[in-house]
Amino acid sequence: MLYSHFAGKDEIVAAVALDGFAELTASLRTSPATADRPGGPHVRLTAVARAYLGFAAAHPAVYAAMFSMDTALTFATAESPEPVHPAPGEVFKK
């Protein structure tokens, strides 16, 4: 069934990775790190790290597609798909 929508495994992995980046970005945007918190930058950084690790623990297969499996996705170029290059400021918008 999947192969009727994708040309092969590489396209499936890339699609899962793209969805994962979009979901991770959304998760980070809604994490407590995005709110003003007392305690300074280290408190916010800790909250970001916890949200990131929480995502990885909750979605190990998606995380693997994002960071461990080979894909044809490009990063940090003008041709990169939107989910793989949100601006850091975009993640922490209020």
N, CA, C and O atoms as a CHARMM CRD file, in Angstrom:
* protein
*
  376
    1    1 MET  N      0.82100  -1.19200   0.00000 PROA 1      0.00000
    2    1 MET  CA     0.00000   0.00000   0.00000 PROA 1      0.00000
    3    1 MET  C      0.86900   1.26200   0.00000 PROA 1      0.00000
    4    1 MET  O      0.63100   2.17600  -0.79000 PROA 1      0.00000
    5    2 LEU  N      1.86800   1.31600   0.87600 PROA 2      0.00000
    6    2 LEU  CA     2.73100   2.50300   0.93200 PROA 2      0.00000
    7    2 LEU  C      3.44700   2.74700  -0.38500 PROA 2      0.00000
    8    2 LEU  O      3.60300   3.88800  -0.81900 PROA 2      0.00000
    9    3 TYR  N      3.88000   1.66000  -1.01800 PROA 3      0.00000
   10    3 TYR  CA     4.66500   1.82500  -2.23600 PROA 3      0.00000
   11    3 TYR  C      3.82300   2.31900  -3.40700 PROA 3      0.00000
   12    3 TYR  O      4.37300   2.69500  -4.44200 PROA 3      0.00000
   13    4 SER  N      2.49400   2.32400  -3.26200 PROA 4      0.00000
   14    4 SER  CA     1.67400   2.93100  -4.30800 PROA 4      0.00000
   15    4 SER  C      1.67200   4.45500  -4.18100 PROA 4      0.00000
   16    4 SER  O      1.29900   5.15800  -5.12000 PROA 4      0.00000
   17    5 HSD  N      2.08700   4.96200  -3.02200 PROA 5      0.00000
   18    5 HSD  CA     2.16000   6.40900  -2.78900 PROA 5      0.00000
   19    5 HSD  C      3.58600   6.94400  -2.84400 PROA 5      0.00000
   20    5 HSD  O      3.78800   8.13900  -3.05800 PROA 5      0.00000
   21    6 PHE  N      4.57600   6.07500  -2.65500 PROA 6      0.00000
   22    6 PHE  CA     5.97800   6.47200  -2.63100 PROA 6      0.00000
   23    6 PHE  C      6.76200   5.60900  -3.60300 PROA 6      0.00000
   24    6 PHE  O      6.40600   4.45800  -3.85300 PROA 6      0.00000
   25    7 ALA  N      7.82700   6.17000  -4.14600 PROA 7      0.00000
   26    7 ALA  CA     8.64100   5.44200  -5.12500 PROA 7      0.00000
   27    7 ALA  C      9.46200   4.32200  -4.49100 PROA 7      0.00000
   28    7 ALA  O      9.87200   3.38700  -5.17800 PROA 7      0.00000
   29    8 GLY  N      9.70300   4.41300  -3.19000 PROA 8      0.00000
   30    8 GLY  CA    10.49100   3.39000  -2.52200 PROA 8      0.00000
   31    8 GLY  C     10.71900   3.73900  -1.06900 PROA 8      0.00000
   32    8 GLY  O     10.17900   4.71600  -0.55100 PROA 8      0.00000
   33    9 LYS  N     11.52200   2.92800  -0.42700 PROA 9      0.00000
   34    9 LYS  CA    11.79100   3.07700   0.99800 PROA 9      0.00000
   35    9 LYS  C     12.37500   4.45300   1.31600 PROA 9      0.00000
   36    9 LYS  O     11.98800   5.06800   2.30900 PROA 9      0.00000
   37   10 ASP  N     13.29100   4.93900   0.49800 PROA 10     0.00000
   38   10 ASP  CA    13.92500   6.23100   0.76600 PROA 10     0.00000
   39   10 ASP  C     12.90000   7.36200   0.84500 PROA 10     0.00000
   40   10 ASP  O     13.01300   8.24400   1.69600 PROA 10     0.00000
   41   11 GLU  N     11.91900   7.33900  -0.02200 PROA 11     0.00000
   42   11 GLU  CA    10.87800   8.37000   0.01000 PROA 11     0.00000
   43   11 GLU  C      9.99400   8.23500   1.25300 PROA 11     0.00000
   44   11 GLU  O      9.54200   9.23600   1.80900 PROA 11     0.00000
   45   12 ILE  N      9.75500   7.02000   1.67800 PROA 12     0.00000
   46   12 ILE  CA     8.96000   6.80700   2.89800 PROA 12     0.00000
   47   12 ILE  C      9.71700   7.35500   4.10100 PROA 12     0.00000
   48   12 ILE  O      9.14600   8.07500   4.92000 PROA 12     0.00000
   49   13 VAL  N     11.00100   7.01600   4.21000 PROA 13     0.00000
   50   13 VAL  CA    11.81900   7.49700   5.32400 PROA 13     0.00000
   51   13 VAL  C     11.88600   9.02300   5.30800 PROA 13     0.00000
   52   13 VAL  O     11.78100   9.65300   6.36000 PROA 13     0.00000
   53   14 ALA  N     12.05800   9.61700   4.14300 PROA 14     0.00000
   54   14 ALA  CA    12.11200  11.08300   4.04100 PROA 14     0.00000
   55   14 ALA  C     10.79300  11.70700   4.48700 PROA 14     0.00000
   56   14 ALA  O     10.79400  12.72300   5.18200 PROA 14     0.00000
   57   15 ALA  N      9.67700  11.11400   4.09900 PROA 15     0.00000
   58   15 ALA  CA     8.36500  11.64400   4.49100 PROA 15     0.00000
   59   15 ALA  C      8.17100  11.54600   6.00200 PROA 15     0.00000
   60   15 ALA  O      7.66400  12.47600   6.63000 PROA 15     0.00000
   61   16 VAL  N      8.57700  10.41800   6.58100 PROA 16     0.00000
   62   16 VAL  CA     8.48400  10.25900   8.04200 PROA 16     0.00000
   63   16 VAL  C      9.37500  11.29100   8.73200 PROA 16     0.00000
   64   16 VAL  O      8.96500  11.90200   9.71900 PROA 16     0.00000
   65   17 ALA  N     10.59400  11.49000   8.21700 PROA 17     0.00000
   66   17 ALA  CA    11.51600  12.46000   8.80000 PROA 17     0.00000
   67   17 ALA  C     10.94400  13.87500   8.71800 PROA 17     0.00000
   68   17 ALA  O     11.00100  14.62000   9.69600 PROA 17     0.00000
   69   18 LEU  N     10.39800  14.24900   7.56800 PROA 18     0.00000
   70   18 LEU  CA     9.80900  15.58600   7.42600 PROA 18     0.00000
   71   18 LEU  C      8.67000  15.80600   8.41500 PROA 18     0.00000
   72   18 LEU  O      8.58200  16.85400   9.05400 PROA 18     0.00000
   73   19 ASP  N      7.80500  14.81000   8.53100 PROA 19     0.00000
   74   19 ASP  CA     6.71700  14.91700   9.50600 PROA 19     0.00000
   75   19 ASP  C      7.28100  15.02600  10.91900 PROA 19     0.00000
   76   19 ASP  O      6.76100  15.77100  11.75000 PROA 19     0.00000
   77   20 GLY  N      8.35000  14.27300  11.18300 PROA 20     0.00000
   78   20 GLY  CA     8.98700  14.31500  12.49700 PROA 20     0.00000
   79   20 GLY  C      9.54700  15.69000  12.81500 PROA 20     0.00000
   80   20 GLY  O      9.37100  16.18700  13.92800 PROA 20     0.00000
   81   21 PHE  N     10.22000  16.31500  11.85000 PROA 21     0.00000
   82   21 PHE  CA    10.75000  17.65800  12.08700 PROA 21     0.00000
   83   21 PHE  C      9.62900  18.65600  12.35000 PROA 21     0.00000
   84   21 PHE  O      9.75600  19.52400  13.21500 PROA 21     0.00000
   85   22 ALA  N      8.54100  18.53500  11.61100 PROA 22     0.00000
   86   22 ALA  CA     7.39900  19.42500  11.83500 PROA 22     0.00000
   87   22 ALA  C      6.81700  19.20100  13.22900 PROA 22     0.00000
   88   22 ALA  O      6.48100  20.15900  13.92500 PROA 22     0.00000
   89   23 GLU  N      6.70000  17.93900  13.63300 PROA 23     0.00000
   90   23 GLU  CA     6.14800  17.61700  14.94900 PROA 23     0.00000
   91   23 GLU  C      7.08600  18.06500  16.06900 PROA 23     0.00000
   92   23 GLU  O      6.62900  18.58700  17.08600 PROA 23     0.00000
   93   24 LEU  N      8.38800  17.86800  15.89100 PROA 24     0.00000
   94   24 LEU  CA     9.35800  18.30200  16.89800 PROA 24     0.00000
   95   24 LEU  C      9.31800  19.82000  17.04900 PROA 24     0.00000
   96   24 LEU  O      9.34600  20.33400  18.16700 PROA 24     0.00000
   97   25 THR  N      9.25300  20.53200  15.93900 PROA 25     0.00000
   98   25 THR  CA     9.18000  21.98800  15.99500 PROA 25     0.00000
   99   25 THR  C      7.92300  22.43100  16.74200 PROA 25     0.00000
  100   25 THR  O      7.97700  23.33500  17.57600 PROA 25     0.00000
  101   26 ALA  N      6.80600  21.79900  16.44200 PROA 26     0.00000
  102   26 ALA  CA     5.55800  22.13600  17.13300 PROA 26     0.00000
  103   26 ALA  C      5.66800  21.83400  18.62300 PROA 26     0.00000
  104   26 ALA  O      5.19400  22.60500  19.45700 PROA 26     0.00000
  105   27 SER  N      6.29000  20.71500  18.94700 PROA 27     0.00000
  106   27 SER  CA     6.47600  20.33800  20.34500 PROA 27     0.00000
  107   27 SER  C      7.34300  21.35200  21.07600 PROA 27     0.00000
  108   27 SER  O      7.04300  21.72500  22.21000 PROA 27     0.00000
  109   28 LEU  N      8.40900  21.79600  20.43800 PROA 28     0.00000
  110   28 LEU  CA     9.28300  22.78100  21.06700 PROA 28     0.00000
  111   28 LEU  C      8.57700  24.12900  21.21400 PROA 28     0.00000
  112   28 LEU  O      8.78800  24.84400  22.19300 PROA 28     0.00000
  113   29 ARG  N      7.74000  24.46900  20.23800 PROA 29     0.00000
  114   29 ARG  CA     7.00800  25.73700  20.31800 PROA 29     0.00000
  115   29 ARG  C      6.03400  25.76100  21.48400 PROA 29     0.00000
  116   29 ARG  O      5.76200  26.82400  22.04200 PROA 29     0.00000
  117   30 THR  N      5.51300  24.62100  21.85300 PROA 30     0.00000
  118   30 THR  CA     4.53900  24.57000  22.93600 PROA 30     0.00000
  119   30 THR  C      5.15500  24.15200  24.26400 PROA 30     0.00000
  120   30 THR  O      4.44200  24.03100  25.26000 PROA 30     0.00000
  121   31 SER  N      6.45700  23.93200  24.29700 PROA 31     0.00000
  122   31 SER  CA     7.10100  23.51900  25.54200 PROA 31     0.00000
  123   31 SER  C      7.16600  24.68800  26.51000 PROA 31     0.00000
  124   31 SER  O      7.08100  25.84400  26.09600 PROA 31     0.00000
  125   32 PRO  N      7.31500  24.39800  27.78700 PROA 32     0.00000
  126   32 PRO  CA     7.44900  25.47000  28.77500 PROA 32     0.00000
  127   32 PRO  C      8.64900  26.37500  28.50000 PROA 32     0.00000
  128   32 PRO  O      8.70200  27.49300  29.01300 PROA 32     0.00000
  129   33 ALA  N      9.59600  25.91800  27.71300 PROA 33     0.00000
  130   33 ALA  CA    10.77800  26.72800  27.41200 PROA 33     0.00000
  131   33 ALA  C     10.42300  27.96800  26.61400 PROA 33     0.00000
  132   33 ALA  O     11.17600  28.94200  26.61200 PROA 33     0.00000
  133   34 THR  N      9.27900  27.94300  25.93500 PROA 34     0.00000
  134   34 THR  CA     8.92000  29.09000  25.10600 PROA 34     0.00000
  135   34 THR  C      8.28400  30.20400  25.92000 PROA 34     0.00000
  136   34 THR  O      8.12800  31.32100  25.42700 PROA 34     0.00000
  137   35 ALA  N      7.92000  29.91600  27.14500 PROA 35     0.00000
  138   35 ALA  CA     7.30100  30.93100  27.99400 PROA 35     0.00000
  139   35 ALA  C      8.38200  31.65300  28.80200 PROA 35     0.00000
  140   35 ALA  O      9.47200  31.12500  29.02000 PROA 35     0.00000
  141   36 ASP  N      8.06000  32.84400  29.23000 PROA 36     0.00000
  142   36 ASP  CA     8.98000  33.54100  30.13100 PROA 36     0.00000
  143   36 ASP  C      9.00800  32.77200  31.43900 PROA 36     0.00000
  144   36 ASP  O      7.96900  32.49800  32.04100 PROA 36     0.00000
  145   37 ARG  N     10.21300  32.42700  31.86900 PROA 37     0.00000
  146   37 ARG  CA    10.35400  31.65000  33.09800 PROA 37     0.00000
  147   37 ARG  C     11.40500  32.30100  33.97800 PROA 37     0.00000
  148   37 ARG  O     12.40300  32.82800  33.48600 PROA 37     0.00000
  149   38 PRO  N     11.17800  32.26100  35.25400 PROA 38     0.00000
  150   38 PRO  CA    12.22300  32.75300  36.15100 PROA 38     0.00000
  151   38 PRO  C     13.39600  31.77800  36.15100 PROA 38     0.00000
  152   38 PRO  O     13.22300  30.59200  35.87000 PROA 38     0.00000
  153   39 GLY  N     14.56400  32.26800  36.46100 PROA 39     0.00000
  154   39 GLY  CA    15.71700  31.37300  36.57800 PROA 39     0.00000
  155   39 GLY  C     16.74400  31.55400  35.49600 PROA 39     0.00000
  156   39 GLY  O     17.84100  31.00300  35.59300 PROA 39     0.00000
  157   40 GLY  N     16.42900  32.30200  34.47600 PROA 40     0.00000
  158   40 GLY  CA    17.42300  32.60400  33.46600 PROA 40     0.00000
  159   40 GLY  C     17.49300  31.61400  32.32600 PROA 40     0.00000
  160   40 GLY  O     16.70600  30.67000  32.25500 PROA 40     0.00000
  161   41 PRO  N     18.45300  31.83900  31.42300 PROA 41     0.00000
  162   41 PRO  CA    18.57900  31.03300  30.21200 PROA 41     0.00000
  163   41 PRO  C     18.81300  29.55100  30.47400 PROA 41     0.00000
  164   41 PRO  O     18.34900  28.70700  29.70800 PROA 41     0.00000
  165   42 HSD  N     19.53000  29.22600  31.55000 PROA 42     0.00000
  166   42 HSD  CA    19.79800  27.80800  31.80100 PROA 42     0.00000
  167   42 HSD  C     18.51900  27.03100  32.09500 PROA 42     0.00000
  168   42 HSD  O     18.42600  25.84500  31.78000 PROA 42     0.00000
  169   43 VAL  N     17.53900  27.68800  32.69300 PROA 43     0.00000
  170   43 VAL  CA    16.25500  27.02900  32.96300 PROA 43     0.00000
  171   43 VAL  C     15.52900  26.77200  31.64800 PROA 43     0.00000
  172   43 VAL  O     14.95100  25.70200  31.45200 PROA 43     0.00000
  173   44 ARG  N     15.55900  27.75400  30.74500 PROA 44     0.00000
  174   44 ARG  CA    14.90300  27.57800  29.44300 PROA 44     0.00000
  175   44 ARG  C     15.61400  26.51800  28.61700 PROA 44     0.00000
  176   44 ARG  O     14.96500  25.70300  27.96200 PROA 44     0.00000
  177   45 LEU  N     16.95200  26.52200  28.64500 PROA 45     0.00000
  178   45 LEU  CA    17.70700  25.51800  27.90100 PROA 45     0.00000
  179   45 LEU  C     17.40700  24.11600  28.42100 PROA 45     0.00000
  180   45 LEU  O     17.27000  23.17600  27.63800 PROA 45     0.00000
  181   46 THR  N     17.30700  23.97600  29.73300 PROA 46     0.00000
  182   46 THR  CA    16.95800  22.68100  30.31900 PROA 46     0.00000
  183   46 THR  C     15.57200  22.23200  29.85600 PROA 46     0.00000
  184   46 THR  O     15.36200  21.05700  29.55800 PROA 46     0.00000
  185   47 ALA  N     14.63300  23.17100  29.79800 PROA 47     0.00000
  186   47 ALA  CA    13.28000  22.83300  29.34200 PROA 47     0.00000
  187   47 ALA  C     13.28400  22.41000  27.87500 PROA 47     0.00000
  188   47 ALA  O     12.57900  21.47200  27.50100 PROA 47     0.00000
  189   48 VAL  N     14.07400  23.09400  27.03900 PROA 48     0.00000
  190   48 VAL  CA    14.18400  22.71000  25.63300 PROA 48     0.00000
  191   48 VAL  C     14.77500  21.30800  25.51500 PROA 48     0.00000
  192   48 VAL  O     14.27600  20.48300  24.75100 PROA 48     0.00000
  193   49 ALA  N     15.83500  21.04200  26.27100 PROA 49     0.00000
  194   49 ALA  CA    16.47200  19.71800  26.23000 PROA 49     0.00000
  195   49 ALA  C     15.48600  18.63500  26.65700 PROA 49     0.00000
  196   49 ALA  O     15.43800  17.56500  26.05000 PROA 49     0.00000
  197   50 ARG  N     14.71500  18.90200  27.68000 PROA 50     0.00000
  198   50 ARG  CA    13.72300  17.91200  28.14200 PROA 50     0.00000
  199   50 ARG  C     12.64900  17.67800  27.08400 PROA 50     0.00000
  200   50 ARG  O     12.23900  16.53900  26.86100 PROA 50     0.00000
  201   51 ALA  N     12.19200  18.73900  26.43500 PROA 51     0.00000
  202   51 ALA  CA    11.18400  18.58100  25.38000 PROA 51     0.00000
  203   51 ALA  C     11.74600  17.78100  24.21900 PROA 51     0.00000
  204   51 ALA  O     11.06900  16.90900  23.67400 PROA 51     0.00000
  205   52 TYR  N     12.97900  18.07500  23.84100 PROA 52     0.00000
  206   52 TYR  CA    13.64700  17.37300  22.73600 PROA 52     0.00000
  207   52 TYR  C     13.81600  15.89600  23.07200 PROA 52     0.00000
  208   52 TYR  O     13.47600  15.03000  22.26600 PROA 52     0.00000
  209   53 LEU  N     14.34100  15.60700  24.26100 PROA 53     0.00000
  210   53 LEU  CA    14.53900  14.21600  24.66800 PROA 53     0.00000
  211   53 LEU  C     13.21200  13.49500  24.85800 PROA 53     0.00000
  212   53 LEU  O     13.10500  12.30000  24.58300 PROA 53     0.00000
  213   54 GLY  N     12.20200  14.22100  25.33000 PROA 54     0.00000
  214   54 GLY  CA    10.87100  13.62500  25.46600 PROA 54     0.00000
  215   54 GLY  C     10.31300  13.20800  24.11600 PROA 54     0.00000
  216   54 GLY  O      9.71000  12.14200  23.98700 PROA 54     0.00000
  217   55 PHE  N     10.51700  14.05400  23.10600 PROA 55     0.00000
  218   55 PHE  CA    10.07900  13.71400  21.75700 PROA 55     0.00000
  219   55 PHE  C     10.80500  12.46800  21.27200 PROA 55     0.00000
  220   55 PHE  O     10.17800  11.55600  20.73300 PROA 55     0.00000
  221   56 ALA  N     12.10900  12.42100  21.45600 PROA 56     0.00000
  222   56 ALA  CA    12.90800  11.26700  21.00900 PROA 56     0.00000
  223   56 ALA  C     12.45800   9.98800  21.70100 PROA 56     0.00000
  224   56 ALA  O     12.36200   8.93900  21.06400 PROA 56     0.00000
  225   57 ALA  N     12.18200  10.06600  22.99500 PROA 57     0.00000
  226   57 ALA  CA    11.74900   8.87800  23.73900 PROA 57     0.00000
  227   57 ALA  C     10.35000   8.43100  23.33300 PROA 57     0.00000
  228   57 ALA  O     10.06600   7.23500  23.28200 PROA 57     0.00000
  229   58 ALA  N      9.48700   9.38400  23.04800 PROA 58     0.00000
  230   58 ALA  CA     8.10700   9.05500  22.67800 PROA 58     0.00000
  231   58 ALA  C      7.97600   8.55800  21.24400 PROA 58     0.00000
  232   58 ALA  O      7.02600   7.84800  20.91500 PROA 58     0.00000
  233   59 HSD  N      8.93200   8.92900  20.38500 PROA 59     0.00000
  234   59 HSD  CA     8.85400   8.60000  18.95900 PROA 59     0.00000
  235   59 HSD  C     10.19600   8.06600  18.43900 PROA 59     0.00000
  236   59 HSD  O     10.79900   8.68400  17.56200 PROA 59     0.00000
  237   60 PRO  N     10.66700   6.93900  18.96300 PROA 60     0.00000
  238   60 PRO  CA    12.01000   6.46800  18.58400 PROA 60     0.00000
  239   60 PRO  C     12.17000   6.15300  17.09500 PROA 60     0.00000
  240   60 PRO  O     13.23100   6.41200  16.52800 PROA 60     0.00000
  241   61 ALA  N     11.16000   5.61000  16.46500 PROA 61     0.00000
  242   61 ALA  CA    11.28100   5.29100  15.03700 PROA 61     0.00000
  243   61 ALA  C     11.32000   6.56500  14.19200 PROA 61     0.00000
  244   61 ALA  O     12.06500   6.64800  13.21500 PROA 61     0.00000
  245   62 VAL  N     10.51900   7.54500  14.57300 PROA 62     0.00000
  246   62 VAL  CA    10.51900   8.82200  13.85600 PROA 62     0.00000
  247   62 VAL  C     11.86800   9.51300  14.06000 PROA 62     0.00000
  248   62 VAL  O     12.44400  10.04600  13.11200 PROA 62     0.00000
  249   63 TYR  N     12.36800   9.50300  15.29200 PROA 63     0.00000
  250   63 TYR  CA    13.66700  10.10300  15.59200 PROA 63     0.00000
  251   63 TYR  C     14.76400   9.43700  14.75900 PROA 63     0.00000
  252   63 TYR  O     15.65200  10.11000  14.23700 PROA 63     0.00000
  253   64 ALA  N     14.69300   8.11400  14.64000 PROA 64     0.00000
  254   64 ALA  CA    15.68000   7.39100  13.82000 PROA 64     0.00000
  255   64 ALA  C     15.60400   7.83700  12.36400 PROA 64     0.00000
  256   64 ALA  O     16.63600   8.02200  11.71900 PROA 64     0.00000
  257   65 ALA  N     14.40300   8.00900  11.84700 PROA 65     0.00000
  258   65 ALA  CA    14.25200   8.47400  10.46400 PROA 65     0.00000
  259   65 ALA  C     14.82500   9.87900  10.30400 PROA 65     0.00000
  260   65 ALA  O     15.39500  10.20700   9.26400 PROA 65     0.00000
  261   66 MET  N     14.67300  10.69400  11.32200 PROA 66     0.00000
  262   66 MET  CA    15.14300  12.07200  11.26000 PROA 66     0.00000
  263   66 MET  C     16.66000  12.18100  11.31800 PROA 66     0.00000
  264   66 MET  O     17.25600  12.99000  10.60800 PROA 66     0.00000
  265   67 PHE  N     17.28700  11.36400  12.16700 PROA 67     0.00000
  266   67 PHE  CA    18.70200  11.59100  12.46700 PROA 67     0.00000
  267   67 PHE  C     19.63800  10.41700  12.19500 PROA 67     0.00000
  268   67 PHE  O     20.85500  10.60300  12.17800 PROA 67     0.00000
  269   68 SER  N     19.11200   9.22900  11.98400 PROA 68     0.00000
  270   68 SER  CA    19.99200   8.06500  11.82700 PROA 68     0.00000
  271   68 SER  C     19.93100   7.41900  10.45100 PROA 68     0.00000
  272   68 SER  O     20.92500   6.86600   9.98100 PROA 68     0.00000
  273   69 MET  N     18.79200   7.48200   9.81200 PROA 69     0.00000
  274   69 MET  CA    18.62700   6.81900   8.52200 PROA 69     0.00000
  275   69 MET  C     19.03800   7.75200   7.38100 PROA 69     0.00000
  276   69 MET  O     18.89900   8.97100   7.47300 PROA 69     0.00000
  277   70 ASP  N     19.54100   7.15700   6.32100 PROA 70     0.00000
  278   70 ASP  CA    19.90700   7.93900   5.14100 PROA 70     0.00000
  279   70 ASP  C     18.65300   8.41400   4.42200 PROA 70     0.00000
  280   70 ASP  O     17.72300   7.64300   4.18500 PROA 70     0.00000
  281   71 THR  N     18.64800   9.69800   4.08100 PROA 71     0.00000
  282   71 THR  CA    17.57500  10.26200   3.26300 PROA 71     0.00000
  283   71 THR  C     18.20600  11.22700   2.26800 PROA 71     0.00000
  284   71 THR  O     19.37900  11.58400   2.38400 PROA 71     0.00000
  285   72 ALA  N     17.43300  11.62700   1.31900 PROA 72     0.00000
  286   72 ALA  CA    17.89900  12.60700   0.34000 PROA 72     0.00000
  287   72 ALA  C     17.58000  14.02800   0.79200 PROA 72     0.00000
  288   72 ALA  O     17.75200  14.97200   0.02100 PROA 72     0.00000
  289   73 LEU  N     17.11900  14.19300   2.02300 PROA 73     0.00000
  290   73 LEU  CA    16.79200  15.52300   2.52200 PROA 73     0.00000
  291   73 LEU  C     18.04900  16.37900   2.59800 PROA 73     0.00000
  292   73 LEU  O     19.12600  15.90300   2.95800 PROA 73     0.00000
  293   74 THR  N     17.89000  17.64600   2.25200 PROA 74     0.00000
  294   74 THR  CA    18.99300  18.58600   2.38500 PROA 74     0.00000
  295   74 THR  C     18.70600  19.50300   3.57000 PROA 74     0.00000
  296   74 THR  O     17.55900  19.83900   3.86200 PROA 74     0.00000
  297   75 PHE  N     19.76900  19.88800   4.23000 PROA 75     0.00000
  298   75 PHE  CA    19.64400  20.74200   5.39800 PROA 75     0.00000
  299   75 PHE  C     20.40700  22.03800   5.15000 PROA 75     0.00000
  300   75 PHE  O     21.45300  22.04100   4.50200 PROA 75     0.00000
  301   76 ALA  N     19.87200  23.13400   5.67300 PROA 76     0.00000
  302   76 ALA  CA    20.54400  24.43100   5.66900 PROA 76     0.00000
  303   76 ALA  C     20.85500  24.95200   4.26700 PROA 76     0.00000
  304   76 ALA  O     21.89600  25.57100   4.04600 PROA 76     0.00000
  305   77 THR  N     19.96000  24.70200   3.33400 PROA 77     0.00000
  306   77 THR  CA    20.10000  25.28700   2.00600 PROA 77     0.00000
  307   77 THR  C     18.76500  25.92500   1.62300 PROA 77     0.00000
  308   77 THR  O     17.74100  25.67800   2.25900 PROA 77     0.00000
  309   78 ALA  N     18.79400  26.73300   0.59300 PROA 78     0.00000
  310   78 ALA  CA    17.55700  27.36000   0.12100 PROA 78     0.00000
  311   78 ALA  C     16.56100  26.31900  -0.37100 PROA 78     0.00000
  312   78 ALA  O     15.35400  26.55900  -0.35200 PROA 78     0.00000
  313   79 GLU  N     17.05900  25.16100  -0.81300 PROA 79     0.00000
  314   79 GLU  CA    16.19600  24.10300  -1.33100 PROA 79     0.00000
  315   79 GLU  C     15.65400  23.18500  -0.23200 PROA 79     0.00000
  316   79 GLU  O     14.83000  22.31400  -0.51000 PROA 79     0.00000
  317   80 SER  N     16.10000  23.36700   0.99500 PROA 80     0.00000
  318   80 SER  CA    15.64500  22.51800   2.09600 PROA 80     0.00000
  319   80 SER  C     14.15200  22.69900   2.31800 PROA 80     0.00000
  320   80 SER  O     13.65400  23.82400   2.29500 PROA 80     0.00000
  321   81 PRO  N     13.43200  21.59900   2.53300 PROA 81     0.00000
  322   81 PRO  CA    12.00500  21.72900   2.83800 PROA 81     0.00000
  323   81 PRO  C     11.80700  22.47300   4.16300 PROA 81     0.00000
  324   81 PRO  O     12.64700  22.37700   5.05700 PROA 81     0.00000
  325   82 GLU  N     10.73400  23.19300   4.28800 PROA 82     0.00000
  326   82 GLU  CA    10.46000  24.02200   5.45700 PROA 82     0.00000
  327   82 GLU  C     10.62800  23.29500   6.79700 PROA 82     0.00000
  328   82 GLU  O     11.24500  23.85900   7.70000 PROA 82     0.00000
  329   83 PRO  N     10.11800  22.09100   6.96700 PROA 83     0.00000
  330   83 PRO  CA    10.23100  21.46700   8.29000 PROA 83     0.00000
  331   83 PRO  C     11.66700  21.22000   8.77000 PROA 83     0.00000
  332   83 PRO  O     11.88300  21.03300   9.96800 PROA 83     0.00000
  333   84 VAL  N     12.63600  21.21300   7.87700 PROA 84     0.00000
  334   84 VAL  CA    14.00700  20.92600   8.33500 PROA 84     0.00000
  335   84 VAL  C     14.82500  22.18200   8.57700 PROA 84     0.00000
  336   84 VAL  O     16.01100  22.08500   8.89500 PROA 84     0.00000
  337   85 HSD  N     14.22500  23.36100   8.43500 PROA 85     0.00000
  338   85 HSD  CA    15.00000  24.55800   8.71900 PROA 85     0.00000
  339   85 HSD  C     14.19900  25.70700   9.32000 PROA 85     0.00000
  340   85 HSD  O     14.31500  26.84100   8.85400 PROA 85     0.00000
  341   86 PRO  N     13.39000  25.44000  10.34300 PROA 86     0.00000
  342   86 PRO  CA    12.73800  26.59700  10.94300 PROA 86     0.00000
  343   86 PRO  C     13.78400  27.47900  11.61700 PROA 86     0.00000
  344   86 PRO  O     14.73700  26.98000  12.21500 PROA 86     0.00000
  345   87 ALA  N     13.60300  28.76100  11.51600 PROA 87     0.00000
  346   87 ALA  CA    14.53300  29.66900  12.17100 PROA 87     0.00000
  347   87 ALA  C     14.43400  29.47100  13.68200 PROA 87     0.00000
  348   87 ALA  O     13.33800  29.26200  14.20100 PROA 87     0.00000
  349   88 PRO  N     15.55000  29.53200  14.39200 PROA 88     0.00000
  350   88 PRO  CA    15.49600  29.35200  15.85600 PROA 88     0.00000
  351   88 PRO  C     14.48600  30.26900  16.52400 PROA 88     0.00000
  352   88 PRO  O     13.81900  29.86800  17.47700 PROA 88     0.00000
  353   89 GLY  N     14.37100  31.48200  16.03900 PROA 89     0.00000
  354   89 GLY  CA    13.39900  32.40200  16.61200 PROA 89     0.00000
  355   89 GLY  C     11.96700  31.93800  16.39800 PROA 89     0.00000
  356   89 GLY  O     11.09100  32.23500  17.20900 PROA 89     0.00000
  357   90 GLU  N     11.72500  31.21800  15.31800 PROA 90     0.00000
  358   90 GLU  CA    10.38700  30.70300  15.04400 PROA 90     0.00000
  359   90 GLU  C      9.97200  29.67000  16.08000 PROA 90     0.00000
  360   90 GLU  O      8.80200  29.60800  16.45900 PROA 90     0.00000
  361   91 VAL  N     10.90800  28.86600  16.53700 PROA 91     0.00000
  362   91 VAL  CA    10.58200  27.82900  17.52800 PROA 91     0.00000
  363   91 VAL  C     10.13400  28.45300  18.83000 PROA 91     0.00000
  364   91 VAL  O      9.28800  27.89700  19.53000 PROA 91     0.00000
  365   92 PHE  N     10.69800  29.61800  19.16500 PROA 92     0.00000
  366   92 PHE  CA    10.42200  30.21800  20.46100 PROA 92     0.00000
  367   92 PHE  C      9.49000  31.41000  20.38900 PROA 92     0.00000
  368   92 PHE  O      9.45900  32.23500  21.30200 PROA 92     0.00000
  369   93 LYS  N      8.72000  31.50700  19.29300 PROA 93     0.00000
  370   93 LYS  CA     7.73400  32.57500  19.20500 PROA 93     0.00000
  371   93 LYS  C      6.67900  32.38600  20.27800 PROA 93     0.00000
  372   93 LYS  O      6.32700  31.26300  20.63800 PROA 93     0.00000
  373   94 LYS  N      6.20000  33.46600  20.76300 PROA 94     0.00000
  374   94 LYS  CA     5.14200  33.39900  21.79200 PROA 94     0.00000
  375   94 LYS  C      3.79400  33.49200  21.14100 PROA 94     0.00000
  376   94 LYS  O      2.77300  33.45500  21.82700 PROA 94     0.00000
